[in-house]
Amino acid sequence: MSVDLDKPTRLALKKQAHHLKPIVQSGAAGLSDAVLAEIDRGLTDHELIKIKLVADDKATFKAEVQQACETLEATCIQQIGRTATLYRPNPDET
Protein backbone atom coordinates (compact mmCIF):
# COMPACT_ATOMS: atom_id res chain seq x y z
CA MET A 1 0.00 0.00 0.00
CA SER A 2 1.79 3.13 -1.17
CA VAL A 3 0.68 6.65 -0.42
CA ASP A 4 -1.15 8.43 -3.24
CA LEU A 5 0.17 11.95 -3.52
CA ASP A 6 -1.32 14.87 -5.41
CA LYS A 7 0.85 16.79 -7.85
CA PRO A 8 1.63 19.81 -5.58
CA THR A 9 2.72 17.48 -2.75
CA ARG A 10 4.86 15.40 -5.12
CA LEU A 11 6.52 18.56 -6.48
CA ALA A 12 7.17 19.87 -2.95
CA LEU A 13 8.80 16.55 -2.01
CA LYS A 14 10.97 16.63 -5.17
CA LYS A 15 12.11 20.14 -4.23
CA GLN A 16 12.80 19.06 -0.66
CA ALA A 17 14.81 16.03 -1.85
CA HIS A 18 16.90 17.93 -4.40
CA HIS A 19 19.85 18.53 -2.03
CA LEU A 20 19.78 15.04 -0.50
CA LYS A 21 22.54 12.53 -1.13
CA PRO A 22 21.77 8.80 -1.45
CA ILE A 23 21.92 7.21 2.00
CA VAL A 24 21.56 3.59 0.85
CA GLN A 25 23.43 1.93 -2.00
CA SER A 26 22.96 -1.65 -3.12
CA GLY A 27 25.89 -3.86 -4.00
CA ALA A 28 26.36 -6.73 -6.39
CA ALA A 29 23.74 -8.76 -4.49
CA GLY A 30 21.07 -6.27 -5.58
CA LEU A 31 18.05 -5.63 -3.42
CA SER A 32 18.93 -7.95 -0.54
CA ASP A 33 17.22 -8.19 2.85
CA ALA A 34 20.02 -6.10 4.36
CA VAL A 35 19.53 -3.34 1.77
CA LEU A 36 15.76 -3.38 2.38
CA ALA A 37 16.39 -3.13 6.13
CA GLU A 38 18.62 -0.08 5.60
CA ILE A 39 16.02 1.56 3.33
CA ASP A 40 13.36 0.86 5.96
CA ARG A 41 15.53 2.41 8.68
CA GLY A 42 16.19 5.47 6.52
CA LEU A 43 12.48 5.94 5.76
CA THR A 44 11.61 5.58 9.45
CA ASP A 45 14.24 8.15 10.45
CA HIS A 46 13.82 10.67 7.62
CA GLU A 47 10.57 9.92 5.69
CA LEU A 48 12.21 11.16 2.45
CA ILE A 49 15.41 9.51 1.22
CA LYS A 50 17.43 8.87 -1.91
CA ILE A 51 18.74 5.41 -2.71
CA LYS A 52 21.18 4.23 -5.36
CA LEU A 53 20.67 0.75 -6.78
CA VAL A 54 23.16 -1.20 -8.89
CA ALA A 55 21.15 -2.71 -11.75
CA ASP A 56 22.07 -4.15 -15.14
CA ASP A 57 19.48 -2.11 -17.04
CA LYS A 58 16.65 0.37 -16.60
CA ALA A 59 13.94 -2.30 -16.43
CA THR A 60 15.74 -4.11 -13.61
CA PHE A 61 16.23 -0.84 -11.77
CA LYS A 62 12.54 0.07 -12.07
CA ALA A 63 11.53 -3.43 -10.90
CA GLU A 64 13.81 -3.19 -7.85
CA VAL A 65 12.46 0.26 -6.93
CA GLN A 66 8.90 -1.02 -7.29
CA GLN A 67 9.72 -4.07 -5.16
CA ALA A 68 11.25 -1.86 -2.44
CA CYS A 69 8.19 0.42 -2.47
CA GLU A 70 5.75 -2.49 -2.24
CA THR A 71 7.73 -4.25 0.48
CA LEU A 72 8.22 -1.13 2.60
CA GLU A 73 4.88 0.60 1.82
CA ALA A 74 6.70 3.61 0.37
CA THR A 75 6.11 5.82 -2.66
CA CYS A 76 8.67 6.57 -5.35
CA ILE A 77 8.77 10.33 -5.89
CA GLN A 78 11.21 10.26 -8.80
CA GLN A 79 13.87 8.21 -10.54
CA ILE A 80 16.92 9.74 -12.17
CA GLY A 81 19.59 7.45 -13.56
CA ARG A 82 20.19 4.76 -10.95
CA THR A 83 18.97 6.95 -8.08
CA ALA A 84 15.42 6.89 -6.72
CA THR A 85 13.75 9.17 -4.19
CA LEU A 86 11.41 7.35 -1.81
CA TYR A 87 8.86 8.74 0.62
CA ARG A 88 6.94 7.11 3.44
CA PRO A 89 5.16 9.20 6.07
CA ASN A 90 6.18 8.39 9.62
CA PRO A 91 3.11 6.84 11.30
CA ASP A 92 4.21 8.22 14.68
CA GLU A 93 3.95 11.81 13.42
CA THR A 94 0.54 11.63 11.71
JOHU-V287440 format. One record per helix or strand. SS is the DSSP state (helix for helix, strand for strand). FROM is the first residue (numbers start at 1). TO is the last residue. Records with the same first field share a line. If there is no record, write none. Layout:
SS=FROM-TO, FROM-TO
//
This chain:
helix=7-17, 33-46, 58-72, 91-93
strand=22-25, 27-27, 30-30, 48-52, 75-80, 83-87
//
